[in-house]
Amino acid sequence: QVQLVESGGGLVQPGGSLRLSCAASGIIVSIWAMAWYRQAPGKQRELVARIINGGNVAYETSAKGRFTISIDNAKNTVYLQMNSLRPEDTAVYYCNADSPPFLPWGQGTQVTVSS
């Protein structure tokens, strides 16, 4: 049974940093094309960063230069390091496959950027 469990969110001031984790079971993340998504209140879910075959990465425009997606093969976990956070980064963050068919969605982790 596939399960994705996101963690690491929280309340941070503008300019701060967070590292999100997505622990996977039932799949090997390094052989999937994985991604981080976020959904802000009243907005559609959007893809923030993707990693393909454990190495090739791509970012949504506002995330470039601030966010880094990576995989720890030993822990079967996908990470999203977020630096220089802005209030507009406030959202619930999820990980999943980078395109359909999607895996079962986890509960997400709330990121709030506010002073």
N, C-alpha and C positions, 0 to 999 in steps of 0.2 A: 504494500500500500504506500503510495507516494504521499509524503508530507513535507511541507515547507514551513519553517518556524522562524519568523523575523523577530529581532530584538535589537536593543541598543539605542532606541529613540529616547527623547527627553526634551526638556526645556533648556534652551541655550540662548545666550545673548547674541545679537548681530556681531558677525566677525568670528564667532566661535566655531568649534569643530565637534563632530560626532562620527563614530564609526558604527555603521549598521552591520548586523550579521544575519545571514539566512542559512540556517542549518537544514540540510536536506536529508531525507531518508527515502528509500525506495527507488532512487535514481542516482546515477553518478554524474555530478554537476559538470565535471571537466569534459564530458563528451556530449553535453547538451550546449545549445546556444542559450545562455541565461541572461536575464536582464533585471534591473531594478525599475520599478514604476512608482509613481506617487499620485495621490488623489487629494486635492484640496477641496474644502467645502464648496459645494455648488459647481464644481468643475469635473470634467471627464478625467479618467485615469490617463496619465501620460507616461511614456517611456523616458527614463532619465539616462540610463547607461546600459550597455550590453557588452557581453564578453562571449566570444565564440571560440570553441575548441580550446578553452583555457588560456587563450593568449590575445587574439585580436579583439580590440576594444573600440567602442564608439560612444559618443556622448551627445545628449541633447545640447543645443547651443548654449543655454544659460549655465549648464553644468561644466562645460569645457574649462579646463584650467583650475577648477575648484574641487571637482569630485574625481575619485579614482575607484574603479571597480576591479576586484581581484578575486582569485579563488585559492583556497587552501585545500589541496587535494587530500591531504592526510585527514583533515577534519570534514571533508565533503561539505564545505561551507563557502558561500559567496559573501563577499564583503563590499561595502560601499563606504569609503572614507570621504567625508564631506568637510571641507574647509571653507573659511570665509563665508559662513552661512548668512543668508539674508532673510528678512521677514517673508519674502515671497517663496521661500523654500518650505514654509510651513505646510504640512500635509501628512497623510498617512502613507507610509512607504511599504511597498510589497516587492517580493521577488517572484519570478516565474520564468517560463520559457520566453524567448524574445519574440515569438510569433505563434499563432495558433497551429496546432491544438495546444491549449494551455493546460498546465498541471492544475490540480486542485489549489485554489487560492488559500494562503494562510491568513492569519488574523491581521497582519500588518503591524507596523510599529509607528507610533505617533511622534513626529518631529515638530516642535514648536520653537520658532525663532522670534524672540521678543525681548525687549528691554524692560 
